[in-house]
Amino acid sequence: MKAIEITSFGAPEVLRVTERAVPTAGPGELLIRVAASGVNRPDVLQRTGNYPVPPGASDLPGLEVAGEIVAGDAAALAQAGFAIGDRVCALVAGGGYAEFCVAPVVQCLPVPRGWRDVDAASLPETFFTVWSNVFERGRLQKGETLLIQGGSSGIGVTAIQLAKAMGATVIATAGSDEKCNACTALGADHAINYRTADFVEQVQAITGGKGVDVVLDMVAGAYVGRELACLAEDGRLVIIAVQGGVKSEINVGLVLRKRLTVTGSTLRPRPVAFKGAIASALRETVWPLLEAGAIKPVIHSVFAAVGEPSGAAQAHSLMESNQHIGKIVLTW
């Protein structure tokens, strides 16, 4: 099969087309003929040497795919209600940039009715992440307010739509007026251009000084102290990335007085059973919303994985430029 490998750590040009043996599905797994692969920020970090591959995972980048089941553990397939030939999307720990990919059956979900494979490939990484962090760790409830840092990112557009579908008020930040407009078009109640306004002041004004109940943070660094100032009493800050750095200075007295919770997580190294539980929750609660059209795919760009110039390199260059709104996808 053809695949995209990281030949060495470095710029997008280190991504090259290679030939690999088709992987074999083991117990509890299935094999997907990949039609489309989602591109995510962790893929860029892996390419630059800043996101080590978990033990046992493929060295090929790619954490989400969509396509057709071509083989697999018959008992596991039957238990999950899948059959050879079904179209699925899957969260994987690596190996997604390839024509064939193995995935644990429990981490697979049916392609929503009416959705293309390109659309479905944009789902797993962001939906698993948002569900796990905003709704499970962050415990966002109907009627509460969520602040999303980076509302126009793949994670951001997912979090906006999911939170609104669940009855929350959403405030999103973004780095341009165009991106802020995209956030409100997706359902955000308020959008703050963090380049031209202080998001702490804006949040306090929007909430009448109360603050927000949950913050979804992909920046960390100096943002953490400012985000604590945005939280209401009993508020929860959930950190899922550290694009702004790993060190923060905070007012611990604020944490005490407001009874705040600071938490975070990474998804890739978690056990299959943990990810399978998220998949079950998504299938029950979120997939009906996708099929009803209440939540829509937001695809910014689609690149052919194999070709000249390299589609994967172009996708990574776009990701690093931060000019995209929504998801970037490779097709096979």
C-alpha positions, 0 to 999 in steps of 0.5 A: 500500500501507499502511505505517508511517512516522516523521513526525518524530523523537520519541515513539511517537506520531510513527509514522503510517499512510501510503500508499506505492507498492508497491516493485519487486523488482530483480535478486536480489530478491523482493517479499513480501506481508507478513503480519507484521513483527517489532519490534526495538530498532533500530526504536525507535532509528531513530524517536528519531533515533539509528540512521541509515538506511543508504544505499539502504535504505527510510526506513520502519522494520522489519528483519524480515518474514514473508509470501508471495512475489508477484514476484521475480527468476526466476533468483535465486528458482530458485537459492534454491529458492523459487517465487511463492506460497511463504511466507518470512521475511526480514531487510531493511535497512528497509521492514518496516512495510508491506503489501509489502516487497522483500528480497534473495533470499539473505536470505530463509528458508522459514517453518518447517513448522508455524509461523505467519507471526507466529512466523516474523516473530520470527526473522530479526533475532534469529537472524541477529544471534545466529548471527553474533555468538555462534557466528561472532564469539564462537566458542561451542563445545559444552561452553562457558559463555555469559553473556547480558545481557538474557536475556528480550529478543528477542535473549536468548530466541533466544540461550538456546535456540540456545546450549542446542541447541548444547550450551552451558551458559547463564547469563542476566541479567534485571531481575526474578524473573519474567523470570529464571524465563522464562529458566530455563523456556526452558533457561537453566541459571542466571538472575541478577536483576541488580537484586538481585544482583551478576552478577560475583559470581554468575558466579564462584560458578556457575563455581567461579571459572573464569568464562564462555567468551563474554559476549553484551552489549547494554549496554556502558558500565560493564558492559564492565569487569565483564564482563571480570572474568566471563570465563575464560582465552581468553574472548570478549566480544561487544558488539552494542548500547550501551544503557548508553553508548559509554564504558567503563573497563577493566582492560587488564592483565586482558585481557593476563593472560587473553588476552581478546578484545573484539569487536562488530558491527552487522548492518544496514549489512553487505553482502547477501553477508554476510547471505546467508552467515548465512542459508545457515548458519541454513538448514542448521544451525538451521532443522531445529531449528525444524521439529523443535520444539527451538527455539520462538517466544517472542511476547510481544505482537501488535498490528494495524499499522493501526488505532486506536490505532496498533498500531505506537505501542503496540508501541514503547511496550511495547518502551521499557517493557522489560516484555516477554519475547520478541518483539513483532510487528505484523500486516497 
